[in-house]
Amino acid sequence: MLRPTVWPPRSRSRRLRAAVAQQRWPMQHIIGLGSAPIALFGTREQKERFLAPAARGDYLAAFGLTEAHAGSDAGATRTAAVLDGDEWVINGSKMWITNAPIAGHIIVTAVTDRERGKKGISALIVPRATPGMSFGKHESKMGLRGSVTAAISFDNVRVPKNNLLGERGRGFIQFLQVLDGGRIGIAAMAVGLAQAAYEAALRYARERETFGKAIGTYQSVANMIADMDVALETARTMVYRAAWLKDQGRPFTREAAVAKLYASEAAERVCRDAIQVFGGYGYSQEFAVERLYRDVRLLTIGEGTSEILRGVIARSVLGALD
Ligand SMILES: Cc1cc2nc3c(=O)[nH]c(=O)nc-3n(C[C@H](O)[C@H](O)[C@H](O)COP(=O)(O)OP(=O)(O)OC[C@H]3O[C@@H](n4cnc5c(N)ncnc54)[C@H](O)[C@@H]3O)c2cc1C
């Protein structure tokens, strides 16, 4: 995952530090997709200007890939950027962009050479408050409601030529690489949410009594706890393995997909079962397990749906068949 070795990671923003400490904003949203592309492909000047403040936590960053017609099929991007003298002029729109209206900068993928297909997509850095950029309403989401998600419109948005991130036409390859790393972060989020649900269920199974006995003494409840324990242990090991491979500079695309697929699906089961252990109380907003279940639901969708990941894994083990 992104390790700011050059820049002190300590945030200068007291508000942001407090929010992270209270876990209102998962770290994935702060140093994740909006910053990783700059760490991987940025010039020194881009890193100093955009990565340093994001890594210090002075501001949040965003990653604008998805469009109304281009989610899983992100290569179908329609947003376009044309070079006009020393500036890129961007037109189009993005959907479902985490942090968009509050981000200090947004990495935006856009078609720069339409006739080249996926090899004609590039990535550009758009700073906050660039004229011509506007945002849709904050999406009213099922979960993760502490994180802002909105659409973005680009109407002749101009950014300097040197805000191109990496090479022209490499945007598609770049975001595949960025998503590989992001998937480890999502898998880690899944482990964190599942851990919280597991610990709550464990406490409740010890304390809640029915028919004069703690519910944890009933085998059907104890089995749910045991299954949660196994799922968590397995998911955590997969996350560590994928992260270790990445840290070693070894290939990790398959392992990141395996970790994200398994951890997100296992975490959903763990959160579901935690509600079951709580019975009717688990269905109430008074208890955290209700929110954890809603929050965890996104993790089989964002940064590669479970269906897409099964395809990635199958292709990596089967090889090219056609
Ligand atoms: C809360 C939230 C935050 C988000 N944040 C961001 C962000 O910060 N930046 C960003 O760029 N995007 C973001 N997204 C978008 C997210 O990455 C996409 O929603 C996701 O990639 C799926 O795309 P889609 O919604 O268009 O679904 P679709 O691609 O339309 O898929 C619909 C269904 O079809 C299945 N499907 C599609 N193609 C295939 C296939 N080839 N094989 C098998 N099944 C297939 C999918 O698995 C899914 O079940 C966010 C989304 C949400 C909900």
The ligand as a Tripos MOL2 file, in Angstrom:
@<TRIPOS>MOLECULE
LIG
   53    58     1     0     0
SMALL
NO_CHARGES

@<TRIPOS>ATOM
      1 C1        -20.2500    4.2090   -2.8830 C.3       1 LIG1
      2 C2        -19.4870    4.0870   -4.1580 C.ar      1 LIG1
      3 C3        -18.2510    4.7350   -4.2790 C.ar      1 LIG1
      4 C4        -17.5480    4.6690   -5.4880 C.ar      1 LIG1
      5 N1        -16.3650    5.3780   -5.6130 N.ar      1 LIG1
      6 C5        -15.7630    5.4460   -6.8200 C.ar      1 LIG1
      7 C6        -14.6160    6.2900   -7.0310 C.ar      1 LIG1
      8 O1        -14.1250    6.9540   -6.1050 O.2       1 LIG1
      9 N2        -14.0750    6.3510   -8.2730 N.ar      1 LIG1
     10 C7        -14.5660    5.6510   -9.3290 C.ar      1 LIG1
     11 O2        -14.0280    5.7730  -10.4230 O.2       1 LIG1
     12 N3        -15.6460    4.8260   -9.1650 N.ar      1 LIG1
     13 C8        -16.2560    4.7130   -7.9540 C.ar      1 LIG1
     14 N4        -17.3550    3.8950   -7.7770 N.ar      1 LIG1
     15 C9        -17.8680    3.1370   -8.9120 C.3       1 LIG1
     16 C10       -17.6200    1.6350   -8.8110 C.3       1 LIG1
     17 O3        -16.2590    1.3540   -9.0020 O.3       1 LIG1
     18 C11       -18.5410    0.9520   -9.8450 C.3       1 LIG1
     19 O4        -19.8590    1.0610   -9.3460 O.3       1 LIG1
     20 C12       -18.1700   -0.4920  -10.0740 C.3       1 LIG1
     21 O5        -16.9460   -0.5860  -10.7530 O.3       1 LIG1
     22 C13       -19.2450   -1.2380  -10.9010 C.3       1 LIG1
     23 O6        -19.5910   -0.5270  -12.0440 O.3       1 LIG1
     24 P1        -21.1400   -0.2350  -12.3580 P.3       1 LIG1
     25 O7        -21.7640    0.3120  -11.1250 O.co2     1 LIG1
     26 O8        -21.2130    0.5810  -13.5960 O.co2     1 LIG1
     27 O9        -21.7820   -1.6650  -12.6020 O.3       1 LIG1
     28 P2        -21.7920   -2.4610  -14.0230 P.3       1 LIG1
     29 O10       -20.4210   -2.4800  -14.6040 O.co2     1 LIG1
     30 O11       -22.8950   -1.9370  -14.8610 O.co2     1 LIG1
     31 O12       -22.1650   -3.9390  -13.5300 O.3       1 LIG1
     32 C14       -23.5010   -4.3300  -13.2080 C.3       1 LIG1
     33 C15       -23.4960   -5.8370  -12.9020 C.3       1 LIG1
     34 O13       -23.0290   -6.5730  -14.0590 O.3       1 LIG1
     35 C16       -21.9010   -7.3560  -13.7120 C.3       1 LIG1
     36 N5        -20.9610   -7.3720  -14.8520 N.ar      1 LIG1
     37 C17       -20.5880   -6.3110  -15.6230 C.ar      1 LIG1
     38 N6        -19.7120   -6.6950  -16.5500 N.ar      1 LIG1
     39 C18       -19.4850   -8.0230  -16.3300 C.ar      1 LIG1
     40 C19       -18.6500   -9.0200  -16.9530 C.ar      1 LIG1
     41 N7        -17.8230   -8.7180  -17.9600 N.pl3     1 LIG1
     42 N8        -18.6910  -10.2870  -16.4640 N.ar      1 LIG1
     43 C20       -19.5110  -10.6190  -15.4210 C.ar      1 LIG1
     44 N9        -20.3230   -9.7220  -14.7950 N.ar      1 LIG1
     45 C21       -20.2950   -8.4570  -15.2470 C.ar      1 LIG1
     46 C22       -21.2800   -6.6560  -12.5000 C.3       1 LIG1
     47 O14       -20.4780   -7.5400  -11.7470 O.3       1 LIG1
     48 C23       -22.5320   -6.2040  -11.7600 C.3       1 LIG1
     49 O15       -23.0560   -7.2890  -11.0310 O.3       1 LIG1
     50 C24       -18.0620    3.9190   -6.5750 C.ar      1 LIG1
     51 C25       -19.2910    3.2450   -6.4390 C.ar      1 LIG1
     52 C26       -20.0030    3.3330   -5.2630 C.ar      1 LIG1
     53 C27       -21.3420    2.6320   -5.1680 C.3       1 LIG1
@<TRIPOS>BOND
     1     1     2 1
     2     2     3 ar
     3     2    52 ar
     4     3     4 ar
     5     4     5 ar
     6     4    50 ar
     7     5     6 ar
     8     6     7 ar
     9     6    13 1
    10     7     8 2
    11     7     9 ar
    12     9    10 ar
    13    10    11 2
    14    10    12 ar
    15    12    13 ar
    16    13    14 ar
    17    14    15 1
    18    14    50 ar
    19    15    16 1
    20    16    17 1
    21    16    18 1
    22    18    19 1
    23    18    20 1
    24    20    21 1
    25    20    22 1
    26    22    23 1
    27    23    24 1
    28    24    25 2
    29    24    26 1
    30    24    27 1
    31    27    28 1
    32    28    29 2
    33    28    30 1
    34    28    31 1
    35    31    32 1
    36    32    33 1
    37    33    34 1
    38    33    48 1
    39    34    35 1
    40    35    36 1
    41    35    46 1
    42    36    37 ar
    43    36    45 ar
    44    37    38 ar
    45    38    39 ar
    46    39    40 ar
    47    39    45 ar
    48    40    41 1
    49    40    42 ar
    50    42    43 ar
    51    43    44 ar
    52    44    45 ar
    53    46    47 1
    54    46    48 1
    55    48    49 1
    56    50    51 ar
    57    51    52 ar
    58    52    53 1
@<TRIPOS>SUBSTRUCTURE
     1 LIG1         1 GROUP 0 **** ****
